[in-house]
């Protein structure tokens, strides 16, 4: 999916990641202004929506939804 579609999925409460990422999942959107990401060590990263759009907008295509099972496995494998 495109970056724009990924943003809409995040706003709906779905988890997404870029297909080239194994160690980072976008897992939340809070108060319509903050995007939350978690890495494979369990560390959270928070971005203001505008900063997130600037930083990750270069990934125009290749976004995929993360299933609940995939997210649980990701969390269970934190180093």
N, CA, C and O of each residue as an XYZ file, in Angstrom:
316
protein
N       0.835     -1.170      0.000
C       0.000      0.000      0.000
C       0.886      1.241      0.000
O       2.081      1.159      0.284
N       0.312      2.357     -0.310
C       1.066      3.605     -0.360
C       1.208      4.194      1.050
O       0.543      3.768      1.994
N       2.081      5.171      1.155
C       2.289      5.846      2.436
C       0.993      6.496      2.912
O       0.655      6.422      4.094
N       0.273      7.126      2.001
C      -0.994      7.781      2.367
C      -1.998      6.758      2.913
O      -2.680      7.026      3.901
N      -2.086      5.609      2.280
C      -2.985      4.551      2.755
C      -2.529      4.043      4.123
O      -3.354      3.755      4.990
N      -1.214      3.934      4.311
C      -0.682      3.479      5.600
C      -1.069      4.443      6.717
O      -1.418      4.011      7.815
N      -1.011      5.741      6.444
C      -1.407      6.747      7.442
C      -2.869      6.555      7.822
O      -3.220      6.626      9.000
N      -3.713      6.314      6.842
C      -5.140      6.096      7.124
C      -5.343      4.830      7.966
O      -6.182      4.817      8.867
N      -4.593      3.782      7.684
C      -4.694      2.549      8.475
C      -4.225      2.783      9.912
O      -4.818      2.258     10.854
N      -3.170      3.564     10.077
C      -2.686      3.891     11.423
C      -3.769      4.645     12.189
O      -4.020      4.366     13.361
N      -4.398      5.587     11.526
C      -5.455      6.379     12.167
C      -6.650      5.513     12.558
O      -7.361      5.836     13.509
N      -6.878      4.416     11.834
C      -7.963      3.483     12.161
C      -7.597      2.556     13.317
O      -8.443      1.814     13.816
N      -6.325      2.600     13.743
C      -5.900      1.748     14.841
C      -5.194      0.479     14.404
O      -4.912     -0.388     15.231
N      -4.906      0.357     13.121
C      -4.198     -0.815     12.624
C      -2.690     -0.614     12.725
O      -2.197      0.514     12.708
N      -1.982     -1.705     12.827
C      -0.518     -1.669     12.873
C       0.013     -1.874     11.458
O      -0.516     -2.682     10.694
N       1.058     -1.136     11.124
C       1.667     -1.270      9.803
C       3.187     -1.250      9.930
O       3.740     -0.865     10.961
N       3.838     -1.671      8.865
C       5.289     -1.556      8.767
C       5.642     -1.473      7.295
O       4.825     -1.782      6.427
N       6.860     -1.056      7.028
C       7.328     -1.069      5.646
C       7.857     -2.469      5.359
O       8.412     -3.120      6.244
N       7.690     -2.921      4.150
C       8.077     -4.300      3.813
C       9.566     -4.562      3.999
O       9.977     -5.717      4.110
N      10.379     -3.514      4.034
C      11.821     -3.699      4.209
C      12.235     -3.752      5.682
O      13.407     -3.973      5.988
N      11.286     -3.553      6.586
C      11.602     -3.528      8.017
C      11.325     -4.874      8.672
O      10.267     -5.471      8.470
N      12.287     -5.342      9.455
C      12.062     -6.519     10.292
C      12.038     -6.131     11.766
O      11.570     -6.898     12.607
N      12.537     -4.959     12.072
C      12.738     -4.602     13.477
C      11.939     -3.395     13.941
O      12.232     -2.847     15.004
N      10.941     -2.962     13.180
C      10.178     -1.778     13.560
C       8.738     -1.895     13.075
O       8.485     -2.213     11.913
N       7.796     -1.631     13.986
C       6.371     -1.663     13.650
C       5.733     -0.369     14.149
O       6.006      0.083     15.261
N       4.888      0.214     13.320
C       4.102      1.376     13.733
C       2.858      0.822     14.399
O       2.032      0.167     13.763
N       2.736      1.095     15.695
C       1.681      0.408     16.442
C       0.658      1.313     17.107
O      -0.192      0.819     17.849
N       0.706      2.614     16.870
C      -0.294      3.446     17.511
C      -0.362      4.854     16.973
O       0.581      5.373     16.376
N      -1.520      5.455     17.207
C      -1.771      6.840     16.840
C      -2.592      7.434     17.974
O      -3.685      6.952     18.269
N      -2.076      8.466     18.603
C      -2.689      8.996     19.816
C      -3.027     10.469     19.681
O      -2.228     11.255     19.172
N      -4.195     10.832     20.133
C      -4.642     12.222     20.217
C      -4.534     12.957     18.879
O      -4.377     14.178     18.851
N      -4.616     12.223     17.783
C      -4.540     12.789     16.438
C      -3.268     13.574     16.163
O      -3.211     14.337     15.199
N      -2.249     13.399     16.995
C      -1.019     14.159     16.779
C       0.257     13.342     16.958
O       1.327     13.796     16.551
N       0.181     12.161     17.550
C       1.381     11.407     17.892
C       1.329     10.000     17.305
O       0.334      9.289     17.447
N       2.421      9.610     16.643
C       2.551      8.271     16.072
C       3.548      7.496     16.923
O       4.619      8.003     17.258
N       3.189      6.270     17.267
C       4.026      5.421     18.114
C       4.589      4.269     17.294
O       3.871      3.614     16.538
N       5.896      4.033     17.460
C       6.574      2.908     16.818
C       7.269      2.105     17.904
O       7.655      2.654     18.936
N       7.428      0.816     17.677
C       8.147     -0.043     18.612
C       9.175     -0.841     17.831
O       8.892     -1.362     16.752
N      10.388     -0.930     18.399
C      11.421     -1.716     17.719
C      11.486     -3.123     18.304
O      10.742     -3.460     19.224
N      12.389     -3.941     17.756
C      12.454     -5.346     18.144
C      13.063     -5.578     19.523
O      13.183     -6.724     19.955
N      13.445     -4.522     20.212
C      13.915     -4.634     21.598
C      12.847     -4.181     22.584
O      13.042     -4.244     23.798
N      11.715     -3.722     22.050
C      10.627     -3.267     22.904
C      10.686     -1.788     23.229
O       9.902     -1.302     24.044
N      11.609     -1.063     22.602
C      11.719      0.367     22.861
C      10.681      1.137     22.045
O      10.563      0.937     20.837
N       9.935      2.014     22.707
C       8.964      2.831     21.968
C       9.618      4.098     21.416
O      10.570      4.628     21.988
N       9.090      4.559     20.309
C       9.511      5.815     19.690
C       8.251      6.600     19.370
O       7.296      6.054     18.818
N       8.250      7.860     19.712
C       7.086      8.704     19.485
C       7.458      9.852     18.564
O       8.500     10.487     18.728
N       6.587     10.109     17.588
C       6.805     11.193     16.651
C       5.543     12.036     16.559
O       4.432     11.509     16.505
N       5.726     13.334     16.541
C       4.650     14.236     16.178
C       4.255     13.877     14.742
O       5.118     13.528     13.936
N       2.984     13.956     14.418
C       2.520     13.525     13.098
C       3.284     14.225     11.979
O       3.688     13.574     11.015
N       3.491     15.532     12.084
C       4.213     16.253     11.034
C       5.641     15.742     10.887
O       6.124     15.564      9.769
N       6.317     15.507     12.003
C       7.681     14.983     11.956
C       7.697     13.578     11.355
O       8.586     13.242     10.573
N       6.717     12.768     11.721
C       6.614     11.414     11.163
C       6.440     11.474      9.641
O       7.082     10.720      8.909
N       5.572     12.371      9.173
C       5.338     12.491      7.736
C       6.612     12.889      7.000
O       6.890     12.380      5.914
N       7.384     13.797      7.587
C       8.640     14.227      6.963
C       9.681     13.113      6.974
O      10.371     12.885      5.980
N       9.787     12.429      8.097
C      10.844     11.434      8.274
C      10.592     10.142      7.482
O      11.520      9.565      6.917
N       9.335      9.698      7.448
C       9.032      8.409      6.828
C       8.299      8.524      5.493
O       8.030      7.512      4.847
N       7.976      9.741      5.077
C       7.263      9.949      3.827
C       8.042      9.541      2.592
O       7.465      9.371      1.518
N       9.360      9.382      2.738
C      10.176      8.964      1.594
C       9.882      7.524      1.179
O      10.201      7.120      0.060
N       9.278      6.754      2.075
C       8.866      5.389      1.745
C       7.475      5.457      1.110
O       6.468      5.214      1.775
N       7.430      5.786     -0.167
C       6.155      6.061     -0.858
C       5.261      4.830     -0.985
O       4.040      4.932     -0.863
N       5.857      3.682     -1.228
C       5.102      2.442     -1.434
C       5.736      1.325     -0.617
O       6.837      1.473     -0.088
N       5.025      0.205     -0.524
C       5.586     -0.963      0.146
C       5.155     -1.118      1.592
O       5.781     -1.868      2.342
N       4.114     -0.434      1.996
C       3.611     -0.550      3.366
C       2.677     -1.742      3.452
O       1.900     -2.000      2.533
N       2.755     -2.467      4.561
C       1.898     -3.645      4.753
C       1.269     -3.610      6.141
O       1.837     -3.076      7.093
N       0.080     -4.197      6.222
C      -0.590     -4.336      7.514
C       0.097     -5.427      8.321
O       0.600     -6.403      7.765
N       0.112     -5.252      9.623
C       0.679     -6.241     10.534
C      -0.487     -6.929     11.234
O      -1.312     -6.274     11.869
N      -0.548     -8.236     11.115
C      -1.633     -8.983     11.755
C      -1.419     -9.033     13.269
O      -0.322     -8.773     13.763
N      -2.462     -9.364     13.978
C      -2.368     -9.501     15.431
C      -1.354    -10.584     15.787
O      -0.536    -10.401     16.689
N      -1.408    -11.708     15.083
C      -0.466    -12.804     15.351
C       0.979    -12.387     15.100
O       1.870    -12.729     15.877
N       1.210    -11.653     14.022
C       2.561    -11.182     13.721
C       3.052    -10.213     14.800
O       4.219    -10.251     15.191
N       2.155     -9.346     15.277
C       2.531     -8.388     16.320
C       2.848     -9.101     17.637
O       3.806     -8.745     18.323
N       2.047    -10.099     17.985
C       2.294    -10.868     19.213
C       3.642    -11.578     19.122
O       4.414    -11.569     20.081
N       3.926    -12.190     17.980
C       5.216    -12.855     17.791
C       6.357    -11.839     17.885
O       7.391    -12.117     18.493
N       6.167    -10.664     17.283
C       7.168     -9.592     17.341
C       7.457     -9.209     18.790
O       8.614     -9.066     19.184
N       6.397     -9.046     19.578
C       6.561     -8.675     20.993
C       7.195     -9.790     21.811
O       7.991     -9.523     22.711
N       6.852    -11.029     21.511
C       7.413    -12.165     22.239
C       8.893    -12.383     21.946
O       9.586    -13.055     22.711
N       9.375    -11.826     20.857
C      10.770    -12.012     20.474
C      11.654    -10.819     20.826
O      12.776    -10.718     20.329
N      11.169     -9.918     21.673
C      12.006     -8.776     22.065
C      13.287     -9.287     22.670
O      13.273    -10.218     23.475
N      14.378     -8.695     22.292
C      15.695     -9.121     22.756
C      15.971     -8.582     24.134
O      17.037     -8.836     24.695
